Amino acid sequence: MPFLPLTSKEMQARGWDAADIVLVTGDAYVDHPSFGTAIISRVLEDAGFRVAILSQPQGPDDLTEFGRPRLGFFINGGNIDSMVAHYTAARRRRSEDAYTAGGAAGRRPDRATIVYCRWAREVYGDIPILIGGLEASLRRFAHYDYWDDAVRPSILVDSTADILVYGMGEKADVEVARRLAAGEPISSITDIRGTVFAVPVKEYTPRPCAECPSFEKVRTADDAGKRQYAVAARIQQDEQDAVRGKTVIQRHGDVIVVQNPPMPPLATEEFDRVYELPYMRDYHPSYEAAGGVPGLLEVKFSLVHNRGCFGACNFCSIAFHQGRQIACRSEDSVVREAEKLIAMPDFKGYIHDVGGPTANFRTLSCEGQASRGLCKGKKCLAPTVCPALRADHKEYLHLLRRLRALPRVKRVFIRSGIRFDYLLEDKDETFFKELVQYHVSGQLKVAPEHCSAGVLNAMGKPTIDTYRRFQKRFYELTKSIDKKQYLVPYLMSSHPGSTLRDAVELALFLKKEGLHPEQVQDFYPTPGTISTCMFYTGLDPYTMKPIYVPRTAAEKAEQRALLQYFRPENRDKVRAALKRAGRADLIGNGPHCLVPAEVAAHRPVTARPHKTPPKKNRSRR
């Protein structure tokens, strides 16, 4: 199948006089199943709808490219939040955008979903508008916005859209489209799971639900408002469960934002069908002159086999977006996709990844999960492993073996995150051994994130002893097969809970382990995470106890410098930080020290004139 129409000319070439749905996106158009726009557009096409793609419009007039769509606009900001696409954790403007042709920056507006919706309203008035994708999903309730440093209302209210689809969205999008096609007004489509809608207070019919403190209560920046924000954040996280999750409501002035319970994850057969739709697996040919779309390079020869993550780290948005329940494709479906990769002319024999949010999750976390959902307010793996956890890699291992055996496949790598704590719980070491032998490309990236017990607890991560056990066994297995392979740990500075002394502790850990991280990630407060709630409120929403938050640019710079204490340009910052932390003993030339002592500046000395001028040295050297 060819690409879906990107221009009116391409639409007319298909013999269409209009599109049923115009899918507006903040990304360049890449028809690959690692891109949300590609999945939703192909799923809608598979359901019988005519879908046109409007990529990165630059103004209201661009929304007339295909004329008025018969059913309406489906709008997303792109594969990632548009503000994250534009700004670093230090709020500096990025110079590149991996999801734009040629990597060019500035092709999407800030808060793209809101801007696109307002343009559609400006041109077409009351046309049906549905919003989805990561940007909308994580901003579905009143949320702290790091870039404004304030609480913004639900993006549904801000954008004037009619319906918000949260999560992965395939089934909800199709159901909305079918009901619109049947002539149902969009205002009456209020019962689909996985959707959010707004209703005037006077028209709201009370129902069993969990009610969050209102936007007006959570937006105030005083202690009372922040406490209410923390209460709301916990409710929203706790009800993000497709089995036991309730309807959640939040008042915004004279309207009530209503979130229906989550859509259940795709069944295996549904998941297979989505990923076996006729994707072109490439960017649109119109981007060739610009050098293509950089974001495709990492995923073009990768395979997704699962969704969801019961690891649910506090700083990660995956659990709030995809849910904690694992959904998986069948082995046969993944193998069929691999055979498509092998048939591509630029395939070089390497499958770059077989993963998902967490690569080695392929079963439910416990037997009771399917019937009662995941435990409210608890984690499966942190701070300690739940006794009910079932750690089993047999099915994933069998899939990897089948992929390795395919003709023309030289190597199959795993580059998605591996939960090493889950791996260690599997009493059968076969997967661990084959991971080390066959699936590491020299370096295996893992995410201990920190070493301080208090910080790891705030992150929802296991203790550093768990990482040490994994590290020890990894290198034992690597040595046993006579390979040179290394662990590359992801580390995060300035996460809520991290004091200056915690940062010093992490620097000492790195020195002891002989690690010199080239890149350090500052905590980035993005919408929809527990850690962002901690950052804004200074409270842990699950205990309501205060938590320390590094806020100033100077303190963040100190913590980051400590993680890279070995760099000469960081020495002054590290010395100052160590003195502030009461650890001046770590400054000097001893083996335990992090940085050398500051070299005293030499004072200029005024030479006294000699009574007898010295003889000139005439020797030539």
Secondary structure as the mmCIF struct_conf table of DSSP 4:
data_model
#
loop_
_struct_conf.conf_type_id
_struct_conf.id
_struct_conf.beg_label_comp_id
_struct_conf.beg_label_asym_id
_struct_conf.beg_label_seq_id
_struct_conf.end_label_comp_id
_struct_conf.end_label_asym_id
_struct_conf.end_label_seq_id
HELX_LH_PP_P HELX_LH_PP_P1 PRO A 2 PRO A 5
BEND BEND1 LEU A 6 THR A 7
HELX_RH_AL_P HELX_RH_AL_P1 SER A 8 ALA A 13
TURN_TY1_P TURN_TY1_P1 ARG A 14 GLY A 15
BEND BEND2 ASP A 17 ALA A 18
BEND BEND3 ASP A 20 ASP A 20
STRN STRN1 ILE A 21 THR A 25
BEND BEND4 GLY A 26 ASP A 27
STRN STRN2 VAL A 30 ASP A 31
BEND BEND5 HIS A 32 HIS A 32
TURN_TY1_P TURN_TY1_P2 PRO A 33 SER A 34
BEND BEND6 PHE A 35 PHE A 35
HELX_RH_AL_P HELX_RH_AL_P2 GLY A 36 ASP A 46
TURN_TY1_P TURN_TY1_P3 ALA A 47 GLY A 48
STRN STRN3 VAL A 51 SER A 55
BEND BEND7 GLN A 56 GLN A 56
BEND BEND8 GLY A 59 GLY A 59
HELX_RH_3T_P HELX_RH_3T_P1 PRO A 60 THR A 64
TURN_TY1_P TURN_TY1_P4 GLU A 65 PHE A 66
BEND BEND9 ARG A 68 ARG A 68
BEND BEND10 ARG A 70 LEU A 71
STRN STRN4 GLY A 72 ASN A 76
BEND BEND11 ASN A 79 ILE A 80
HELX_RH_AL_P HELX_RH_AL_P3 SER A 82 HIS A 86
STRN STRN5 TYR A 87 TYR A 87
TURN_TY1_P TURN_TY1_P5 ALA A 89 ALA A 90
HELX_LH_PP_P HELX_LH_PP_P2 ARG A 92 ARG A 92
STRN STRN6 ARG A 93 ARG A 93
HELX_LH_PP_P HELX_LH_PP_P3 ARG A 94 ARG A 94
BEND BEND12 SER A 95 SER A 95
STRN STRN7 GLU A 96 GLU A 96
TURN_TY1_P TURN_TY1_P6 ALA A 98 TYR A 99
BEND BEND13 THR A 100 THR A 100
HELX_RH_3T_P HELX_RH_3T_P2 ALA A 101 GLY A 103
STRN STRN8 ALA A 104 ALA A 104
BEND BEND14 ALA A 105 ALA A 105
BEND BEND15 ARG A 107 ARG A 108
TURN_TY1_P TURN_TY1_P7 ASP A 110 ARG A 111
HELX_RH_AL_P HELX_RH_AL_P4 ALA A 112 TYR A 124
TURN_TY1_P TURN_TY1_P8 GLY A 125 ASP A 126
STRN STRN9 ILE A 129 GLY A 132
HELX_RH_AL_P HELX_RH_AL_P5 GLY A 133 LEU A 138
TURN_TY1_P TURN_TY1_P9 ARG A 139 ARG A 139
BEND BEND16 ARG A 140 ALA A 142
STRN STRN10 HIS A 143 ASP A 145
TURN_TY1_P TURN_TY1_P10 TYR A 146 ASP A 149
STRN STRN11 ALA A 150 ARG A 152
HELX_LH_PP_P HELX_LH_PP_P4 PRO A 153 SER A 154
HELX_RH_AL_P HELX_RH_AL_P6 ILE A 155 SER A 159
TURN_TY1_P TURN_TY1_P11 THR A 160 THR A 160
BEND BEND17 ASP A 162 ASP A 162
STRN STRN12 ILE A 163 VAL A 165
BEND BEND18 GLY A 167 MET A 168
HELX_RH_AL_P HELX_RH_AL_P7 GLU A 170 ALA A 181
TURN_TY1_P TURN_TY1_P12 ALA A 182 GLY A 183
HELX_RH_3T_P HELX_RH_3T_P3 ILE A 186 SER A 188
TURN_TY1_P TURN_TY1_P13 ARG A 193 GLY A 194
STRN STRN13 THR A 195 PRO A 200
HELX_RH_3T_P HELX_RH_3T_P4 VAL A 201 GLU A 203
BEND BEND19 PRO A 208 PRO A 208
STRN STRN14 ALA A 210 GLU A 211
HELX_LH_PP_P HELX_LH_PP_P5 CYS A 212 SER A 214
HELX_RH_AL_P HELX_RH_AL_P8 PHE A 215 VAL A 218
TURN_TY1_P TURN_TY1_P14 ARG A 219 ARG A 219
BEND BEND20 ASP A 222 ASP A 222
HELX_RH_AL_P HELX_RH_AL_P9 ASP A 223 ASP A 238
TURN_TY1_P TURN_TY1_P15 GLU A 239 GLU A 239
TURN_TY1_P TURN_TY1_P16 ALA A 242 ARG A 244
HELX_LH_PP_P HELX_LH_PP_P6 GLY A 245 THR A 247
STRN STRN15 VAL A 248 HIS A 252
TURN_TY1_P TURN_TY1_P17 GLY A 253 ASP A 254
STRN STRN16 VAL A 255 GLN A 259
HELX_LH_PP_P HELX_LH_PP_P7 ASN A 260 ALA A 267
HELX_RH_AL_P HELX_RH_AL_P10 THR A 268 TYR A 275
TURN_TY1_P TURN_TY1_P18 GLU A 276 GLU A 276
BEND BEND21 LEU A 277 LEU A 277
STRN STRN17 ASP A 282 TYR A 283
HELX_RH_3T_P HELX_RH_3T_P5 PRO A 285 ALA A 290
TURN_TY1_P TURN_TY1_P19 GLY A 291 GLY A 291
HELX_RH_3T_P HELX_RH_3T_P6 PRO A 294 LEU A 296
TURN_TY1_P TURN_TY1_P20 LEU A 297 PHE A 301
STRN STRN18 SER A 302 VAL A 304
STRN STRN19 ASN A 306 ARG A 307
BEND BEND22 PHE A 310 GLY A 311
TURN_TY1_P TURN_TY1_P21 ASN A 314 PHE A 315
BEND BEND23 SER A 317 SER A 317
HELX_RH_AL_P HELX_RH_AL_P11 ILE A 318 HIS A 321
TURN_TY1_P TURN_TY1_P22 GLN A 322 GLN A 322
BEND BEND24 ARG A 324 GLN A 325
STRN STRN20 ALA A 327 CYS A 328
HELX_RH_AL_P HELX_RH_AL_P12 GLU A 331 ALA A 343
BEND BEND25 MET A 344 MET A 344
TURN_TY1_P TURN_TY1_P23 PRO A 345 ASP A 346
BEND BEND26 GLY A 349 GLY A 349
STRN STRN21 TYR A 350 ILE A 351
STRN STRN22 ASP A 353 GLY A 355
BEND BEND27 GLY A 356 THR A 358
TURN_TY1_P TURN_TY1_P24 ALA A 359 ASN A 360
BEND BEND28 THR A 363 THR A 363
BEND BEND29 SER A 365 CYS A 366
TURN_TY1_P TURN_TY1_P25 GLU A 367 GLY A 368
HELX_RH_AL_P HELX_RH_AL_P13 GLN A 369 ARG A 372
BEND BEND30 LEU A 374 LEU A 374
HELX_LH_PP_P HELX_LH_PP_P8 CYS A 375 CYS A 375
TURN_TY1_P TURN_TY1_P26 LYS A 376 GLY A 377
BEND BEND31 CYS A 380 THR A 384
TURN_TY1_P TURN_TY1_P27 PRO A 387 ALA A 388
HELX_RH_AL_P HELX_RH_AL_P14 LYS A 394 ARG A 404
TURN_TY1_P TURN_TY1_P28 ALA A 405 ALA A 405
BEND BEND32 LEU A 406 LEU A 406
TURN_TY1_P TURN_TY1_P29 PRO A 407 ARG A 408
STRN STRN23 ARG A 411 VAL A 412
BEND BEND33 SER A 416 SER A 416
HELX_LH_PP_P HELX_LH_PP_P9 GLY A 417 ILE A 418
HELX_RH_AL_P HELX_RH_AL_P15 PHE A 420 GLU A 425
BEND BEND34 LYS A 427 LYS A 427
TURN_TY1_P TURN_TY1_P30 GLU A 429 GLU A 429
HELX_RH_AL_P HELX_RH_AL_P16 THR A 430 TYR A 438
BEND BEND35 HIS A 439 HIS A 439
BEND BEND36 SER A 441 GLY A 442
STRN STRN24 GLN A 443 GLU A 449
HELX_RH_AL_P HELX_RH_AL_P17 ALA A 453 MET A 459
TURN_TY1_P TURN_TY1_P31 GLY A 460 GLY A 460
HELX_RH_AL_P HELX_RH_AL_P18 ILE A 464 SER A 480
TURN_TY1_P TURN_TY1_P32 ILE A 481 ASP A 482
STRN STRN25 TYR A 486 SER A 493
BEND BEND37 SER A 494 SER A 494
TURN_TY1_P TURN_TY1_P33 PRO A 496 GLY A 497
HELX_RH_AL_P HELX_RH_AL_P19 LEU A 500 GLU A 513
TURN_TY1_P TURN_TY1_P34 GLY A 514 GLY A 514
BEND BEND38 GLU A 518 GLU A 518
STRN STRN26 GLN A 521 ASP A 522
HELX_LH_PP_P HELX_LH_PP_P10 PHE A 523 PHE A 523
TURN_TY1_P TURN_TY1_P35 PRO A 527 GLY A 528
HELX_RH_AL_P HELX_RH_AL_P20 ILE A 530 THR A 537
BEND BEND39 GLY A 538 GLY A 538
STRN STRN27 LEU A 539 LEU A 539
TURN_TY1_P TURN_TY1_P36 PRO A 541 THR A 543
STRN STRN28 PRO A 546 PRO A 546
BEND BEND40 THR A 552 THR A 552
HELX_RH_AL_P HELX_RH_AL_P21 ALA A 553 LEU A 563
TURN_TY1_P TURN_TY1_P37 GLN A 564 PHE A 566
BEND BEND41 ARG A 567 ARG A 567
HELX_RH_3T_P HELX_RH_3T_P7 PRO A 568 ASN A 570
HELX_RH_AL_P HELX_RH_AL_P22 ARG A 571 ARG A 580
TURN_TY1_P TURN_TY1_P38 ALA A 581 GLY A 582
HELX_RH_3T_P HELX_RH_3T_P8 ALA A 584 LEU A 586
STRN STRN29 ILE A 587 ILE A 587
BEND BEND42 GLY A 588 GLY A 590
TURN_TY1_P TURN_TY1_P39 PRO A 591 HIS A 592
BEND BEND43 LEU A 594 LEU A 594
STRN STRN30 VAL A 595 VAL A 595
HELX_LH_PP_P HELX_LH_PP_P11 PRO A 596 PRO A 604
HELX_LH_PP_P HELX_LH_PP_P12 THR A 606 HIS A 610
BEND BEND44 LYS A 611 THR A 612
HELX_LH_PP_P HELX_LH_PP_P13 PRO A 613 LYS A 616
#
